[in-house]
Amino acid sequence: MKKVIAVIVFAISINIIGGYSQTIRWSKGKDLEFLKGEKLLKVVILYDSMTFDNGKKEMEYQSEVAKAYNAEVPGKGDKYLERWEREKMMDGGVFIDRWMKDFTGSMKKMHIKAGPKVEGAKYILKVYPLTVTTGKAGIVVRGAPAYSDFRIEFVEAANPNKVAGSVFLYQVMGTLVGNDLDFSFIGRFKNCFWFGGITLGREMIKIYKGK
């Protein structure tokens, strides 16, 4: 049964990725002139601007999820919260790994080495997940994907208050991909980061090739 579900999810995810596009709007630095000649770009994700569903703050939402899980199975919610904090980490967390999954390749096409461990970069790419719709566990008609808006800023490492570029990604979808059958909110949300990285990477390559 799991193999059948995996095949269905894989087929759906191929269609999603193949035709993937999101609303993207620049408010500053769309020409990417500030990256001209740069070979390094540090990438970080900052979570302090997130709200969930009807404006719930992170602690409120995750506490409700953990309480529901603990009601099902004692300790399940506690493990969920531990995983949530672990996945947010810049070193080995699934959210930064998903963002970099395709974004790394896009940056290589621009001759830029990018990532959370890059040192010595003039600019830092800051990713802020904003309004998050958590979706619903399940596949096809039984489930609903997560969505997230993102604010992205390119700031000077030496002067973080100086923003060289700013762009918004709206309603980036996160759903099951391939044979990944993680039906939790984390399982959906992590792919918001993957598709967000894909979207920004494609946008930057398009601008780069247009020069």
Order of alpha helices (4+ residues) and beta strands (2+ residues): alpha-beta-beta-beta-beta-alpha-alpha-alpha-beta-beta-beta-beta-alpha
